Amino acid sequence: MDTGTHVVMGVALGGLATIDPSIANDPILPTSIMIATIIGSQAPDFDTILKLRNNAVYIRNHRGITHSLPAVLLWPILITFGIISFTPETNWPTVLLWSFIAVFLHVFVDIFNAYGTQALRPLSNKWIALGVINIFDPFIFFSHLVAFAIWGLGLVSPGPTILVLYFVLICYYIWRITEKQRVVNHAKTLHPDATHVFVSPTIRWNQWHVVIRTPEIMFVTESRNNEIEYFEQFSFDPIPDIPVINAARKDSNLSAFLSFSPSYRWEVEDKKDGITEVRFIDLRYRSKGHYPFVAIVALNQDLDIISSYTGWVFSEDTLQKKLNIVTE
């Protein structure tokens, strides 16, 4: 989820904790727990700092080790240690428990995005991405704000308010799961030979990005109001074992892209001055006829990597500027 949603989830957990009278009546504990849940709701995303290095490092590692099984246990310990360093009289087992709940909830809800997480590391490096909830979901975010308003106005105490909120959100998640499965089933009905159906949610409830892969063709489509609209189709060509591709795959940007993207097409194009450009394009995020998530590697005649780029490019003009940088 986005940062704002994780913040409101942390605040909600802090309010939920007050359902325990021993916490609500403690002069220090509610504040300590609120701090713990807010920090815990953000902690797994501290790896965002990797953007300062480069896109390849960020794409390969974001939602990786910081969302892993060991991290889910380590973050609460670090958060609790930090809090009791300033308030040693705080009931640390309770703070540890709610820190753990906040971190666990963060990782759990991220699984429902199309991006996903490596939540099972070190048992498995597989990305778990259910593709049910958009990175920013207005219903989830604003339902929290409504709950906070009810809480803040004193109409209902925070604990019961958040309990009702969570019941509503559980129902919402179940509905979104069934809606996504309906899209998948519809695609498989249209293409019984489909080997994969990649579904990515959008900010609109009735709209989904869908890539249908058969043994020979990849169809780029969109499901809107339970109707599938076809945009483009490409032959499904596995990555070939040829010198130029093998050389490009040694690049960290392309390697990061391939570790993340399950649905892509590739191109090899000869440019001027003996430069060859290898481009991989993620098909899941088509927007206004453009595919914004790409990886590009430029090589010279000796197949040495000159430059490369991976990341999100949201317009053709910007893409061309990136390409100029890569191939200059």
N, C-alpha and C positions, 0 to 999 in steps of 0.2 A: 504494500500500500504506500501512498505518498506520506510525506513527513507530517502534514497536518492531521491526517487521519490517525496516524500512530500517536500523536500528541493527545487528541481527544479520547482515544482509547485508554491512554495512561491515566488521564484525569478521571474517566469513568470507573476504572478499577479502584482508584483511590476512594471514590465515593462508595463503591460497592463494599469495600472493606468495613465501612462504618456500620454494616448490618450486624456486626459483632459488637454487643454492648460494651465488652471489656476494652475494645479499641476506641469506640466513640466517647467513652467516659475518661479516657486517659488524656492528660493535658499535653503530652508530647507526641504520642504514637500516631495519631491521625496525620499530622504534618509530615512525620518521618515516612510514613507509608505512602502519602501522596507524592513526595519527592522520589521515593523508590520506584513507584509505578510509572511515573513520567519518564524518569531516566531509563528504567527497564524497557519501556515501550520504544525507546530510541536506540538503545545500546547496540543491537545487531546491525544497525545501519551506520555505525561509526566508520565502517570501511568505505564510506563515500569519499573519504579523504584520499583514496587511491586515484580519484580523478586528477589530483594534482600531479601525478606521475604521467600517465597517458591513458587513452581510451582502452588500449589492449589490456593493460593490467586491471583496469576497473571492470571491464566486461567479463574477463575470465574469473575474477575473484569476488565481485560484488554478490552478496547473498550466498557466498560460499562458506568458508570456514567460520565466519562470524555468525552464521545461522546453523551451524552444525550441532550435533549432539553434545560434544564437550563444551561448546560455547554456551549452550542453553543452561548448563550447570555452572560454568565459570562466571558468566556475567552477573548472576545474582550474588555470588560470593563477593565479587569486587564492589558491587553497589552497596551491599550491606556493610562491608568493611569501611567504605568511605563514609557512610552515614554515621556509624557508631564511633568513628574517629572524632566527629564533631559533637555528637550527643551520646556519650558512652552509657548513659542511663536508659537509653532506648531498649525496648524488648527486641533484641536482635533476631531471635528465631521467627518472630512474626514478620519483621521487615524482610528477612530472607525468603519467607514463603511468598509474600506478595511481590517481591522482586522477581522470583521465579515465575509466578503466574504472568507477570507483565512481559517478560522475555519470551516465555512459551507462546503466549497469545500473539505476539509480534510475528514469530516464525510461522505459527500455524496459519494466520490469515494471509501471509505472503504466498503460501502454497496455492492459494486459490487464484492467483494472478496468472497471466500468460507467461510472465517472466519466470516465476517460480523460485525455488531455492534448492540448495544441496543439503536439505535438512537431515539426511541420513548419513552424512559423513561422520566418521571414517568408514562406516559399514558399506557405503556405496557413494560414488561420486555422481550418480545420476541426478539430473535436474528434475525435481518434482514440480510440475506446473499444470494445474487442473484447468486453467483458462476459463474460469467461471465469473470472476469479478474483475472489473477494470482497475487499473492502478489507482485512479481516483474515482470513487463511487459516490455520487452526490447523496444518494439515499442514506448510506452508512454515515457519512460525515454530518449531514444536517439533522439526522435523527438524534445524533449525539447532542447537537446544539439545542434541540427542542427539549431533550431530557435535562440538560444543564439549566435551561430557563425555568423549567418546572421545579427543579431543585433549588435554584437561586431565589425564586419567588417564595419559597417556603410552602408551596402547595402540598408537596409530598417530601418526606425525608429522602436523602440521597440513596440509601441502600435499596429500598423497594423500587425507587424510580429506575435505577440501573438494572435491577432484576427484570423489570418489565421491558426495558430497552433490549436487553440481551435475549429475552424470549422472542421479541419481534425480529431481531436480527438473525436468530437461528432459523426462524421460519423463512426469512428472506433468502438466506443462503440455500436452504433446501429448495426453494422455488427456482433460484438461479441455476442450481445443479440440474434440475429437471428440464429447464429451458435449454440449457446447453446440450443435454442428451437428446432432446428433441431435434435440435439442429443436426447433430451427428447422425441420428437415425434417418433424417430426411435426406442427407447427403448420400448415405449408404443405399437408400432406396433408389436414388437416381443413378448411382454408380455401384452396382453390386460387386464389381471387381476392385473397388477401392481398397488399397492396402493401408492407407493412413488418411485420417481426416483431422486437419489441424484447425482448431477453432480459437479465435482470440476475441474477447469481449470488447465492446466499445463503451463509451459513456452513456449510450442510449440502450435502454432495455431491449428494444426490438431489433437491434442491429448487431450483427456479428461478422467479423472477418473470417472467411473459411477458405482453406486450401485443401483441395481433394487430390490425393495422389493415387494414381492407378499404376499398374506395371509399366505403362508406356507414356502417360500424360499427366501433367499437373495442371489442375484447373484453379484459377484464381477467381474466387466468387465472394458474394456477400449474401448473408441471410437477413432479410428484412421483412418483418411481419409474416414470418413463416413461409416466405417465398425466397428461393435462391436465384440470384441474378449473376450471370456469368460475365466476367470482364475480359480475361485473357486466358490462354492456355499455352503451355510450353511442354516440349518433349521432356520426359524424365530421363536424364542422362547422368548416371553415376559419375563421380569424379574420376576422370581417366588417369591411367598410369603413364603419363608422358612427361618428358623432361621439364617443360616450362611450368606445368602445374606442380610437379614435385618440388621444383625450386621455390615457387611461390609459397608453398605450404610450410616452408621453413620459417617464414616471416611470422613474427609474434602477433601482428594485427590480424592476419588471416587465421592463424591458429586459434586466437581468442574468439573470432567470429564463428568458426566451425564448432567450437566447444559449446556455443550458446544456441546457435540456430539449427532447428531440425528440418526446416523447409526452405530451400533456396535453389536458385539456378546459377550457373556459372557461364562466364564468357571469356574468351581470349581474343584480344584485338591488337593488331600491329599498328603502332603509332609512328610518327615521324622520327627521324634520327635514330632508327634502329631500336626503338623502345617498344617493348611488348607489355601490354596491360592485361592483368588477370583480375577480373571483377566477380565477386560473389554477391548476390542480391537476395535478401530475405523476402519471401513472398507473403508473409503473414500480415504485413502492416501497410497494405496498399492504401494510399490516400490521394484522392483527386488525380488518379492516373499515375501516381509517383510512388516509388518504393524507397522509403527514407533510410532503411537500415542496410548498410553495405560494407563490404571490405574490398579494398583495392590494393594491388601490388604492382609496381612498375619495375621491370627488369631490363637490363641492357642485352646486347647480342650474346654476351658470355653467360647470360642467365644469372648475373649478379643482381641482387636487389638494390635498386636505386633509392626507392622510397615507398612508403605504404601509408594506408589510412584505414581506420574502421570507426564506425559510429553512425549517428543519426544525422541525416542531411534532409531537410524538410522542403527544399525547393530545387528545381532543376538548375537555376542560376547558381545557388550555393554549391550544388554538386559540381558544376563545371569549375567553379573556383577551387574546390578541393582537388579536382582532377588536374587542374593547371599546376597546383602545388606539387602534386604527386609526380607529374610527368615532366616537370620543367627540367 
